[in-house]
Amino acid sequence: MSDGALREPTFLILTALAARPQHGYGILREVGKISGGRVQLRAGTLYTALDRMSTDGWVSVDREEVVDGRLRRYYRLTEQGAARLEAEVRRLRGHTRVAAQRLRARLQGGMA
């Protein structure tokens, strides 16, 4: 498992799937909510990312159903995907902790 930084769309997709399995449109909506509307993925980008994450073992198909004559595929976060997301959360927490410390020092006159 790579410890390098996840790209933001990957991070957001994994986060969207952390609570429960979702279909593509649900993932797109969740990514928009999580990012405060700042990130709006296109369907092609989402499915390319899901294919890659499936190959990496981070997501898998949970189930499929037909709705209004169209196949709806639900994806779920795997244990490996959850571990990768947790590693990224730890990495980001470390960065934000250092940034917060330096900002406090700056406000206290410790840095110019």
N, C-alpha and C positions, 0 to 999 in steps of 0.2 A: 504494500500500500504506500503510495506516494505521500510524503509529508509536505510537499510544496503547496503553495496557495491555490485554492480553488478559484476558478473564474467566477465572477459574481452570478451569472445566470445559473451555473451549476450549483452554487451554494444555495441560491433561492429555490431552485427546483427540489433539491434534497430537503430543504427546510419545509417546503410545501407538502412534501410526502411524509414528513416525520410524524404527523398526527394520525394519518389514516390513508388508505389507498384512495386514489382519485383518478378520474379520467382526464384526458388532455385539456379540455376546456376548463375543468375545475382547477387544474394546475396553473393554467394561464391566469385565471382570476386570482388565485392565491398569491402568485408571484407579484401581481399588481398590488394586492393588499399589503403584503409583507414589505414591499419596497415603497409604500406610500404613493403608488402610482408612477414612480420614477422609472421603473423597468416594465416595459410592455413587450413581452416576447411575441414573436410571430409563430404560427403553428409549425412552419418548416424548421425554424430554429429549435423549437421545443422537441420535435420528434427526432431530429438529428442528435440532440443532446441525450434524449432518452435511450436511443440506440447505443450511443457511446457508453452511457452509464450502465446499460444492461450488459454490454460486453465486458465492462470493468467489474461487474458483479455487484453494483451499488443499488440497482433497481431491478425489479422483475415484474412480469405481468401477473396481476393478482386474479383477474377474471375478465371475461368478455360478455357482453350482452348486445342484443340488437334492439335499438330504439328508433322508432320511425323509419324502419328499413335500413338503418345504418349501423355498422358495427361500432360499439363503444368499448374501448379497451381501458381497463383500470390498471394502474401501476402502483406498486408498493415499494417502500424502502426495505432493503434487505439488511441483515445484521451487519454485513460488511459496509453497506452504505451508511448505516447509522454510526458505525465506528469512524468512518471517514469524516462524516459531518461533525461528530464530537471532537475529532482531532483538529478540525478547522476552527471550531468554536474556541478550543483551548489556545490555538495560535493567535486568533484575533483578540482574545482576552488579554493575552500577554502584551500585545502591541498597545491596546487601549490603556492598560495599566501604566505602562511607561509614559505614554502621551499625557495621561492625567497627572502623573507625578511631575512631569516637566512643566506642565501648565501651572500647577500649584506653585512650584518653585519660582516660575516667572512672575506670578502675581505677588509673591512674597519678596520680590526683588533679588532673587538668586541668579537670574539670567537677564541679560540685556535684550 
